Amino acid sequence: MDLRILSKPAIVTGICLIILGAALSYSDKIPFLGKLPGDIHIKKENFTFYFPFAACVLLSIVISVVLWLIRKR
């Protein structure tokens, strides 16, 4: 098996992981993340549930567009 076939996907995966790590490191400095209108936040006496639904949909759209642009080449 020729390992050169795996080199480009490995590099792209590594770059994506670096970008994801940087985004998670600085996520508290991104003002709109976690406060989008579609996020689910339930707070009761001894229980708090938070699911960033809108953020997940937005992230999915961004990733889909990036992957579509990469495959279009």
Biopython code that builds the backbone (N, CA, C, O; Angstrom):
import numpy as np
from Bio.PDB.StructureBuilder import StructureBuilder

atoms = [
    (1, "MET", "N", (0.846, -1.186, 0.000)),
    (1, "MET", "CA", (0.000, 0.000, 0.000)),
    (1, "MET", "C", (0.882, 1.236, 0.000)),
    (1, "MET", "O", (1.863, 1.317, 0.739)),
    (2, "ASP", "N", (0.528, 2.171, -0.817)),
    (2, "ASP", "CA", (1.288, 3.399, -0.928)),
    (2, "ASP", "C", (0.806, 4.388, 0.132)),
    (2, "ASP", "O", (-0.368, 4.757, 0.140)),
    (3, "LEU", "N", (1.682, 4.814, 1.011)),
    (3, "LEU", "CA", (1.301, 5.710, 2.103)),
    (3, "LEU", "C", (1.078, 7.143, 1.640)),
    (3, "LEU", "O", (0.531, 7.951, 2.391)),
    (4, "ARG", "N", (1.487, 7.472, 0.431)),
    (4, "ARG", "CA", (1.252, 8.828, -0.082)),
    (4, "ARG", "C", (-0.228, 9.098, -0.263)),
    (4, "ARG", "O", (-0.648, 10.256, -0.264)),
    (5, "ILE", "N", (-1.023, 8.056, -0.416)),
    (5, "ILE", "CA", (-2.475, 8.213, -0.554)),
    (5, "ILE", "C", (-3.063, 8.779, 0.731)),
    (5, "ILE", "O", (-4.019, 9.553, 0.691)),
    (6, "LEU", "N", (-2.497, 8.399, 1.864)),
    (6, "LEU", "CA", (-3.022, 8.838, 3.155)),
    (6, "LEU", "C", (-2.448, 10.171, 3.623)),
    (6, "LEU", "O", (-2.920, 10.723, 4.616)),
    (7, "SER", "N", (-1.454, 10.692, 2.941)),
    (7, "SER", "CA", (-0.792, 11.891, 3.441)),
    (7, "SER", "C", (-1.684, 13.128, 3.384)),
    (7, "SER", "O", (-1.742, 13.876, 4.360)),
    (8, "LYS", "N", (-2.376, 13.365, 2.282)),
    (8, "LYS", "CA", (-3.224, 14.555, 2.162)),
    (8, "LYS", "C", (-4.380, 14.532, 3.168)),
    (8, "LYS", "O", (-4.595, 15.534, 3.849)),
    (9, "PRO", "N", (-5.140, 13.422, 3.291)),
    (9, "PRO", "CA", (-6.203, 13.404, 4.310)),
    (9, "PRO", "C", (-5.659, 13.552, 5.732)),
    (9, "PRO", "O", (-6.313, 14.153, 6.583)),
    (10, "ALA", "N", (-4.471, 13.010, 5.994)),
    (10, "ALA", "CA", (-3.895, 13.139, 7.331)),
    (10, "ALA", "C", (-3.530, 14.593, 7.625)),
    (10, "ALA", "O", (-3.734, 15.074, 8.740)),
    (11, "ILE", "N", (-2.999, 15.282, 6.641)),
    (11, "ILE", "CA", (-2.651, 16.697, 6.829)),
    (11, "ILE", "C", (-3.902, 17.536, 7.022)),
    (11, "ILE", "O", (-3.937, 18.396, 7.902)),
    (12, "VAL", "N", (-4.926, 17.301, 6.218)),
    (12, "VAL", "CA", (-6.183, 18.053, 6.350)),
    (12, "VAL", "C", (-6.823, 17.778, 7.707)),
    (12, "VAL", "O", (-7.325, 18.700, 8.350)),
    (13, "THR", "N", (-6.812, 16.529, 8.147)),
    (13, "THR", "CA", (-7.364, 16.184, 9.456)),
    (13, "THR", "C", (-6.595, 16.877, 10.571)),
    (13, "THR", "O", (-7.192, 17.385, 11.520)),
    (14, "GLY", "N", (-5.279, 16.899, 10.458)),
    (14, "GLY", "CA", (-4.457, 17.574, 11.460)),
    (14, "GLY", "C", (-4.732, 19.064, 11.528)),
    (14, "GLY", "O", (-4.825, 19.632, 12.617)),
    (15, "ILE", "N", (-4.863, 19.699, 10.377)),
    (15, "ILE", "CA", (-5.165, 21.138, 10.351)),
    (15, "ILE", "C", (-6.543, 21.402, 10.952)),
    (15, "ILE", "O", (-6.724, 22.361, 11.702)),
    (16, "CYS", "N", (-7.509, 20.551, 10.624)),
    (16, "CYS", "CA", (-8.856, 20.710, 11.198)),
    (16, "CYS", "C", (-8.833, 20.548, 12.716)),
    (16, "CYS", "O", (-9.519, 21.286, 13.423)),
    (17, "LEU", "N", (-8.060, 19.602, 13.221)),
    (17, "LEU", "CA", (-7.959, 19.409, 14.665)),
    (17, "LEU", "C", (-7.279, 20.597, 15.350)),
    (17, "LEU", "O", (-7.656, 20.974, 16.459)),
    (18, "ILE", "N", (-6.289, 21.180, 14.697)),
    (18, "ILE", "CA", (-5.636, 22.369, 15.256)),
    (18, "ILE", "C", (-6.617, 23.529, 15.313)),
    (18, "ILE", "O", (-6.675, 24.240, 16.316)),
    (19, "ILE", "N", (-7.384, 23.728, 14.255)),
    (19, "ILE", "CA", (-8.380, 24.808, 14.236)),
    (19, "ILE", "C", (-9.450, 24.561, 15.287)),
    (19, "ILE", "O", (-9.860, 25.490, 15.985)),
    (20, "LEU", "N", (-9.907, 23.320, 15.408)),
    (20, "LEU", "CA", (-10.910, 22.987, 16.417)),
    (20, "LEU", "C", (-10.370, 23.211, 17.827)),
    (20, "LEU", "O", (-11.076, 23.739, 18.686)),
    (21, "GLY", "N", (-9.129, 22.815, 18.066)),
    (21, "GLY", "CA", (-8.518, 23.030, 19.378)),
    (21, "GLY", "C", (-8.386, 24.509, 19.709)),
    (21, "GLY", "O", (-8.644, 24.918, 20.841)),
    (22, "ALA", "N", (-7.986, 25.313, 18.728)),
    (22, "ALA", "CA", (-7.881, 26.757, 18.951)),
    (22, "ALA", "C", (-9.252, 27.367, 19.209)),
    (22, "ALA", "O", (-9.394, 28.238, 20.067)),
    (23, "ALA", "N", (-10.260, 26.913, 18.470)),
    (23, "ALA", "CA", (-11.613, 27.427, 18.672)),
    (23, "ALA", "C", (-12.136, 27.077, 20.063)),
    (23, "ALA", "O", (-12.789, 27.900, 20.705)),
    (24, "LEU", "N", (-11.855, 25.863, 20.530)),
    (24, "LEU", "CA", (-12.299, 25.479, 21.862)),
    (24, "LEU", "C", (-11.535, 26.222, 22.950)),
    (24, "LEU", "O", (-12.094, 26.525, 24.004)),
    (25, "SER", "N", (-10.274, 26.515, 22.703)),
    (25, "SER", "CA", (-9.467, 27.245, 23.683)),
    (25, "SER", "C", (-9.955, 28.681, 23.866)),
    (25, "SER", "O", (-9.930, 29.225, 24.970)),
    (26, "TYR", "N", (-10.395, 29.280, 22.767)),
    (26, "TYR", "CA", (-10.821, 30.676, 22.814)),
    (26, "TYR", "C", (-12.333, 30.827, 22.716)),
    (26, "TYR", "O", (-12.822, 31.914, 22.406)),
    (27, "SER", "N", (-13.083, 29.760, 22.973)),
    (27, "SER", "CA", (-14.536, 29.814, 22.826)),
    (27, "SER", "C", (-15.196, 30.778, 23.809)),
    (27, "SER", "O", (-16.262, 31.320, 23.515)),
    (28, "ASP", "N", (-14.583, 31.000, 24.966)),
    (28, "ASP", "CA", (-15.182, 31.939, 25.916)),
    (28, "ASP", "C", (-15.038, 33.381, 25.447)),
    (28, "ASP", "O", (-15.735, 34.263, 25.950)),
    (29, "LYS", "N", (-14.156, 33.635, 24.502)),
    (29, "LYS", "CA", (-13.966, 34.979, 23.978)),
    (29, "LYS", "C", (-14.831, 35.263, 22.750)),
    (29, "LYS", "O", (-14.878, 36.398, 22.276)),
    (30, "ILE", "N", (-15.518, 34.239, 22.230)),
    (30, "ILE", "CA", (-16.432, 34.422, 21.107)),
    (30, "ILE", "C", (-17.791, 34.783, 21.701)),
    (30, "ILE", "O", (-18.419, 33.938, 22.338)),
    (31, "PRO", "N", (-18.260, 36.017, 21.509)),
    (31, "PRO", "CA", (-19.433, 36.493, 22.250)),
    (31, "PRO", "C", (-20.753, 35.798, 21.915)),
    (31, "PRO", "O", (-21.573, 35.598, 22.811)),
    (32, "PHE", "N", (-20.984, 35.424, 20.656)),
    (32, "PHE", "CA", (-22.279, 34.863, 20.292)),
    (32, "PHE", "C", (-22.381, 33.368, 20.526)),
    (32, "PHE", "O", (-23.487, 32.828, 20.521)),
    (33, "LEU", "N", (-21.271, 32.682, 20.730)),
    (33, "LEU", "CA", (-21.291, 31.236, 20.880)),
    (33, "LEU", "C", (-21.842, 30.861, 22.258)),
    (33, "LEU", "O", (-21.325, 31.310, 23.281)),
    (34, "GLY", "N", (-22.874, 30.050, 22.278)),
    (34, "GLY", "CA", (-23.489, 29.633, 23.523)),
    (34, "GLY", "C", (-24.673, 30.481, 23.943)),
    (34, "GLY", "O", (-25.323, 30.193, 24.948)),
    (35, "LYS", "N", (-24.953, 31.517, 23.186)),
    (35, "LYS", "CA", (-26.089, 32.380, 23.508)),
    (35, "LYS", "C", (-26.963, 32.592, 22.286)),
    (35, "LYS", "O", (-27.584, 33.645, 22.139)),
    (36, "LEU", "N", (-27.013, 31.607, 21.417)),
    (36, "LEU", "CA", (-27.833, 31.713, 20.224)),
    (36, "LEU", "C", (-29.291, 31.463, 20.575)),
    (36, "LEU", "O", (-29.582, 30.783, 21.559)),
    (37, "PRO", "N", (-30.212, 32.005, 19.780)),
    (37, "PRO", "CA", (-31.642, 31.877, 20.099)),
    (37, "PRO", "C", (-32.167, 30.445, 20.172)),
    (37, "PRO", "O", (-33.121, 30.199, 20.909)),
    (38, "GLY", "N", (-31.595, 29.500, 19.448)),
    (38, "GLY", "CA", (-32.111, 28.140, 19.447)),
    (38, "GLY", "C", (-31.510, 27.225, 20.489)),
    (38, "GLY", "O", (-31.864, 26.047, 20.547)),
    (39, "ASP", "N", (-30.608, 27.734, 21.317)),
    (39, "ASP", "CA", (-29.983, 26.904, 22.348)),
    (39, "ASP", "C", (-30.979, 26.583, 23.455)),
    (39, "ASP", "O", (-31.776, 27.433, 23.853)),
    (40, "ILE", "N", (-30.925, 25.363, 23.939)),
    (40, "ILE", "CA", (-31.853, 24.908, 24.976)),
    (40, "ILE", "C", (-31.172, 25.042, 26.334)),
    (40, "ILE", "O", (-30.085, 24.506, 26.553)),
    (41, "HIS", "N", (-31.817, 25.757, 27.230)),
    (41, "HIS", "CA", (-31.270, 25.963, 28.573)),
    (41, "HIS", "C", (-32.403, 25.800, 29.588)),
    (41, "HIS", "O", (-33.331, 26.608, 29.632)),
    (42, "ILE", "N", (-32.315, 24.749, 30.398)),
    (42, "ILE", "CA", (-33.327, 24.472, 31.419)),
    (42, "ILE", "C", (-32.652, 24.564, 32.774)),
    (42, "ILE", "O", (-31.662, 23.878, 33.031)),
    (43, "LYS", "N", (-33.181, 25.401, 33.627)),
    (43, "LYS", "CA", (-32.600, 25.582, 34.961)),
    (43, "LYS", "C", (-33.702, 25.383, 36.000)),
    (43, "LYS", "O", (-34.724, 26.069, 35.984)),
    (44, "LYS", "N", (-33.471, 24.432, 36.898)),
    (44, "LYS", "CA", (-34.397, 24.187, 38.010)),
    (44, "LYS", "C", (-33.600, 24.282, 39.300)),
    (44, "LYS", "O", (-32.449, 24.716, 39.285)),
    (45, "GLU", "N", (-34.191, 23.887, 40.400)),
    (45, "GLU", "CA", (-33.545, 24.033, 41.710)),
    (45, "GLU", "C", (-32.160, 23.374, 41.756)),
    (45, "GLU", "O", (-31.153, 24.054, 41.953)),
    (46, "ASN", "N", (-32.115, 22.071, 41.577)),
    (46, "ASN", "CA", (-30.856, 21.333, 41.693)),
    (46, "ASN", "C", (-30.378, 20.777, 40.351)),
    (46, "ASN", "O", (-29.548, 19.868, 40.307)),
    (47, "PHE", "N", (-30.898, 21.320, 39.279)),
    (47, "PHE", "CA", (-30.628, 20.732, 37.965)),
    (47, "PHE", "C", (-30.477, 21.821, 36.923)),
    (47, "PHE", "O", (-31.283, 22.748, 36.849)),
    (48, "THR", "N", (-29.445, 21.697, 36.127)),
    (48, "THR", "CA", (-29.245, 22.607, 35.001)),
    (48, "THR", "C", (-28.902, 21.777, 33.779)),
    (48, "THR", "O", (-28.002, 20.938, 33.808)),
    (49, "PHE", "N", (-29.637, 22.027, 32.701)),
    (49, "PHE", "CA", (-29.399, 21.323, 31.444)),
    (49, "PHE", "C", (-29.201, 22.356, 30.355)),
    (49, "PHE", "O", (-30.002, 23.278, 30.200)),
    (50, "TYR", "N", (-28.119, 22.193, 29.598)),
    (50, "TYR", "CA", (-27.832, 23.111, 28.516)),
    (50, "TYR", "C", (-27.424, 22.313, 27.294)),
    (50, "TYR", "O", (-26.507, 21.493, 27.359)),
    (51, "PHE", "N", (-28.102, 22.549, 26.176)),
    (51, "PHE", "CA", (-27.741, 21.916, 24.910)),
    (51, "PHE", "C", (-27.695, 22.984, 23.839)),
    (51, "PHE", "O", (-28.721, 23.587, 23.522)),
    (52, "PRO", "N", (-26.521, 23.229, 23.276)),
    (52, "PRO", "CA", (-26.387, 24.286, 22.262)),
    (52, "PRO", "C", (-26.875, 23.819, 20.892)),
    (52, "PRO", "O", (-26.073, 23.589, 19.987)),
    (53, "PHE", "N", (-28.181, 23.680, 20.744)),
    (53, "PHE", "CA", (-28.769, 23.158, 19.511)),
    (53, "PHE", "C", (-28.458, 24.048, 18.314)),
    (53, "PHE", "O", (-28.024, 23.552, 17.274)),
    (54, "ALA", "N", (-28.671, 25.336, 18.442)),
    (54, "ALA", "CA", (-28.420, 26.261, 17.334)),
    (54, "ALA", "C", (-26.931, 26.301, 16.974)),
    (54, "ALA", "O", (-26.573, 26.388, 15.800)),
    (55, "ALA", "N", (-26.080, 26.238, 17.981)),
    (55, "ALA", "CA", (-24.642, 26.233, 17.720)),
    (55, "ALA", "C", (-24.240, 24.959, 16.981)),
    (55, "ALA", "O", (-23.376, 25.007, 16.105)),
    (56, "CYS", "N", (-24.846, 23.828, 17.317)),
    (56, "CYS", "CA", (-24.553, 22.573, 16.623)),
    (56, "CYS", "C", (-24.992, 22.632, 15.163)),
    (56, "CYS", "O", (-24.272, 22.171, 14.277)),
    (57, "VAL", "N", (-26.168, 23.195, 14.914)),
    (57, "VAL", "CA", (-26.653, 23.325, 13.540)),
    (57, "VAL", "C", (-25.745, 24.263, 12.751)),
    (57, "VAL", "O", (-25.391, 23.967, 11.610)),
    (58, "LEU", "N", (-25.368, 25.386, 13.347)),
    (58, "LEU", "CA", (-24.479, 26.338, 12.684)),
    (58, "LEU", "C", (-23.125, 25.708, 12.382)),
    (58, "LEU", "O", (-22.590, 25.888, 11.288)),
    (59, "LEU", "N", (-22.573, 24.984, 13.325)),
    (59, "LEU", "CA", (-21.293, 24.306, 13.130)),
    (59, "LEU", "C", (-21.399, 23.243, 12.042)),
    (59, "LEU", "O", (-20.474, 23.085, 11.245)),
    (60, "SER", "N", (-22.497, 22.525, 11.998)),
    (60, "SER", "CA", (-22.709, 21.511, 10.976)),
    (60, "SER", "C", (-22.763, 22.135, 9.587)),
    (60, "SER", "O", (-22.206, 21.588, 8.636)),
    (61, "ILE", "N", (-23.425, 23.270, 9.471)),
    (61, "ILE", "CA", (-23.506, 23.960, 8.183)),
    (61, "ILE", "C", (-22.124, 24.434, 7.741)),
    (61, "ILE", "O", (-21.758, 24.281, 6.576)),
    (62, "VAL", "N", (-21.365, 25.005, 8.659)),
    (62, "VAL", "CA", (-20.021, 25.491, 8.327)),
    (62, "VAL", "C", (-19.123, 24.341, 7.886)),
    (62, "VAL", "O", (-18.420, 24.452, 6.882)),
    (63, "ILE", "N", (-19.142, 23.250, 8.624)),
    (63, "ILE", "CA", (-18.314, 22.095, 8.266)),
    (63, "ILE", "C", (-18.743, 21.515, 6.925)),
    (63, "ILE", "O", (-17.893, 21.123, 6.126)),
    (64, "SER", "N", (-20.043, 21.453, 6.665)),
    (64, "SER", "CA", (-20.537, 20.935, 5.387)),
    (64, "SER", "C", (-20.076, 21.798, 4.218)),
    (64, "SER", "O", (-19.675, 21.275, 3.178)),
    (65, "VAL", "N", (-20.132, 23.107, 4.385)),
    (65, "VAL", "CA", (-19.692, 24.015, 3.315)),
    (65, "VAL", "C", (-18.191, 23.876, 3.077)),
    (65, "VAL", "O", (-17.748, 23.841, 1.929)),
    (66, "VAL", "N", (-17.410, 23.798, 4.146)),
    (66, "VAL", "CA", (-15.956, 23.644, 3.995)),
    (66, "VAL", "C", (-15.625, 22.338, 3.290)),
    (66, "VAL", "O", (-14.794, 22.325, 2.382)),
    (67, "LEU", "N", (-16.254, 21.246, 3.687)),
    (67, "LEU", "CA", (-15.997, 19.959, 3.039)),
    (67, "LEU", "C", (-16.457, 19.960, 1.589)),
    (67, "LEU", "O", (-15.803, 19.354, 0.740)),
    (68, "TRP", "N", (-17.566, 20.626, 1.286)),
    (68, "TRP", "CA", (-18.049, 20.735, -0.079)),
    (68, "TRP", "C", (-17.052, 21.512, -0.939)),
    (68, "TRP", "O", (-16.801, 21.146, -2.087)),
    (69, "LEU", "N", (-16.484, 22.588, -0.379)),
    (69, "LEU", "CA", (-15.493, 23.366, -1.109)),
    (69, "LEU", "C", (-14.222, 22.575, -1.352)),
    (69, "LEU", "O", (-13.603, 22.696, -2.409)),
    (70, "ILE", "N", (-13.830, 21.763, -0.372)),
    (70, "ILE", "CA", (-12.627, 20.941, -0.532)),
    (70, "ILE", "C", (-12.858, 19.873, -1.616)),
    (70, "ILE", "O", (-11.973, 19.628, -2.437)),
    (71, "ARG", "N", (-14.011, 19.252, -1.622)),
    (71, "ARG", "CA", (-14.292, 18.197, -2.599)),
    (71, "ARG", "C", (-14.530, 18.747, -3.994)),
    (71, "ARG", "O", (-14.334, 18.040, -4.983)),
    (72, "LYS", "N", (-14.953, 20.008, -4.084)),
    (72, "LYS", "CA", (-15.256, 20.614, -5.378)),
    (72, "LYS", "C", (-13.995, 20.761, -6.228)),
    (72, "LYS", "O", (-14.076, 20.740, -7.456)),
    (73, "ARG", "N", (-12.863, 20.904, -5.608)),
    (73, "ARG", "CA", (-11.604, 21.057, -6.348)),
    (73, "ARG", "C", (-11.371, 19.877, -7.169)),
    (73, "ARG", "O", (-10.363, 19.803, -7.872)),
]
sb = StructureBuilder()
sb.init_structure("model")
sb.init_model(0)
sb.init_chain("A")
sb.init_seg("    ")
for serial, (resi, resn, name, xyz) in enumerate(atoms, 1):
    if name == "N":
        sb.init_residue(resn, " ", resi, " ")
    sb.init_atom(name, np.array(xyz, "f"), 0.0, 1.0, " ", f" {name:<3s}", serial, name[0])
structure = sb.get_structure()
